[in-house]
Structures are given as structure tokens and as C-alpha cells.
Amino acid sequence: MISTALARRLGTAGAHEFKANRLFFFRLFKNHHKVQSSTMDYCGLTRHASTRVGIMKLHLIRLAVLLLFTFSAHGQQKRVILGPKDLPFSDGVIAGRTLYIAGQQGRDESDRLKPGGIVPETQAALDSIARVLKKGGFDLKDIVSVTIYMADIREVEKMNQVYRKFMPEPKPARTTVQVSGLVDNARIEISAIAVK
């Protein structure tokens, strides 16, 4: 029977999948053991020693398969980091050891764009990225990829001044593109991927 702690870690769907896989492999190896034991009956005096070695190998294989399915089922679980209410997306989604951060704009605490143009908006967008990372249990150093959407690519140097100071070394991979428009006429939007 699956333990309560493991069931909690896997979630309901993962626990059912885990039980089904465990039962399948138990039956598979049980049948394999019967065939192996009947073959060993012809080995005469060495039958008992061979059977003990065979059973030990079988238990090790069962354990390895059990662990494999435990971690694969756990790795498929998702955790959501909620964003602003009434919007049809999450700020972040954790799948396995990876956090996918939705595009963050340069907004203040009242959800309004920071006044002053590209520099304050960039700082606020990066601060939002840092907040989502923290909620998910990640750090800035865990970011592996960043995508920056800009309303005007000519402002890239001003944006880079803020970005350079904010992101730790080594800097993550990055793509920067100009787009025809952003929600609420924002100057910038930044998304990121982090891996532990």
C-alpha cells in the first residue's frame, strides 16, 4: 500500500498512476521469478544458491523500477503561482524543477504602469520577476532564459543599464525583440525560465 507521505507528495493523480505502475511491474517480475525458479530446478546442487542470488537481483530491479516511477510521477506535478485576479493566466507555473514566468510589465503596487518611461518600467518588471521567483522558491541565479519584448528597440541601451545591474553573473540566455504593441501601451514586458 502506498504511504500517506508519498501520496501527499504525488497528489491524487500521481498516487493512482504510481499504484497502477507498481502493480504492473510486481506482476511482471513475479512471473519472471516463476520462470527463473523453474529453470533453476535443473541446476542440481547449485539451485538454492542461484535462487537466492536471483531473488536478490529481482528485489533490486523491483526497487529501481519503483523509485523510477515514484520520481517520474512526482516530476509531472504542476504548481501554480497565481497572478493578478481576474486575469486569464498565472504569474508562474512550476513543472518539475522548472519555473516558467509569465510576461511581467513595469507596474507599481496599484497595478499601474510606472511613470517615467523605459528605465522605471524595466526596474519594476525585473522586480516582479524577482517576486515570482521568491514565491516559487527560486533565486535570480536560477534563471536560465529571459525574453524581453520592447515597444521601441531604440531604448535597448537604457533598458540594458538596469538589466546589467539587476541580473547576477553569469547572465542568462536572452532574446530581445521589438513588438508592435504591448498591453496598456507598456514600454517593456519580460518573461523568464528558471531551473533549480
PEQUI-V22744 format. One record per pair of residues at least 24 apart in sequence whose C-alpha atoms are under 7 Angstrom apart, sorted by the first residue. I is the first residue (numbers start at 1). J is the second residue. Records with the same first field share a line. If there is no record, write none. Layout:
I = J + J
This chain:
9 = 74
10 = 73 + 74
14 = 73 + 74
18 = 69 + 70 + 73
22 = 66
81 = 136
91 = 132
92 = 132
97 = 195 + 196
98 = 194 + 195 + 196
99 = 193 + 194 + 195
100 = 192 + 193 + 194
101 = 191 + 192 + 193
102 = 191
103 = 189 + 190 + 191
104 = 128 + 129 + 189 + 190 + 191
105 = 188 + 189 + 190
117 = 187
118 = 159 + 187
119 = 158 + 159 + 162
121 = 188
122 = 159 + 162 + 188
123 = 162
125 = 189 + 190
140 = 167 + 168
141 = 168
142 = 194 + 195 + 196
143 = 172 + 192 + 193 + 194 + 195
144 = 172 + 173 + 193 + 194 + 195
145 = 172 + 173 + 174 + 192 + 193
146 = 172 + 173 + 174 + 175 + 191 + 192 + 193
147 = 174 + 175 + 176 + 190 + 191 + 192
148 = 175 + 176 + 177 + 189 + 190 + 191
149 = 176 + 177 + 178 + 179 + 188 + 189 + 190
150 = 177 + 178 + 179 + 187 + 188 + 189
151 = 178 + 179 + 180 + 181 + 182 + 187 + 188
152 = 178
153 = 178
